[in-house]
Amino acid sequence: MIFGDPQPYSLDELEYFRKGIVSEVEGITDVSFGASLGDIVGDRPDFFNAYKEIIEKVGIPWFHVMGNHDMNFDVTSDEFSDESFTAAFGPATYAFNHGNAHYMKQTFFGKEDGFYGSKAHHHFNVGTPSGDWYSGKILANGTPASTMRDGSPKGYVFLEIDGSEYAARYKPAGRAADYQIQVHAPKILVEGVRTTAQLVANFFTGAATDKVIFRINGGEWKPIIIS
């Protein structure tokens, strides 16, 4: 299970993270481990312990990546910028094996880091539990909608790894697992009249290799242009 930036800047936002994200996966049993990919907090290392109390409720082993908002900004030397992070979570860089895969927590990869692949790493942008930084309309559960600026809902990713292959499934927070696309279309069109109206489909965490198709009133399936 992969979390993008939790990134709370206040105790209220920590509570939004607990109520809107962690409570949804609390006690999950069919996941080997989880990871938060940086920006654990929003420039508030003093929130690390409160965050840990929340993330422990998930109930599975959890790894953390240090982000640029997790540093100590009041130090005089960069070598001390990760002291609060390492005190709370352990080393800022590390590696481990799980199953038949090797995991490395580093910022960049190259031959000097032990990566000799013929192709570049695949950079995967994960949706975040904080969404658009805990903004927007307050939902029925008392948390903000936090729709991200690309139109995707806040959420997290289930990542399945098999050797050198992987499959990722995005899980919008508070929505059914099969909610993977949001369609924006006019409610009414006049038959036979030309229009500039658009049909827009936001396929969450989609890639250029994905195919999105549509049809109207049972007509022919047609591809949607990916932009």
Buried (B, 14 or more C-beta within 10 A) or exposed (E): BBBBBBBBBEEEBBBBBBBBBBBBBEEEEEBEEBBBBBBBBBBBBEBBEBBBEBBEEBBBEBBBBBBEBBBBEEEEEEEEBBBBBEEBBEEBEBEEEEEEEEEEBBEEEEEEEEEEEEEEEEEEEBBBBBBBBBEBEEEEEEBBBBBBEEEBBBBBBBBEBEEEEEEBEBBBBBEEEEBBEBEEEEEEEEEEEEEEEEEEBBBBBBEEEEEBEBEEEEEEEEEBEEE
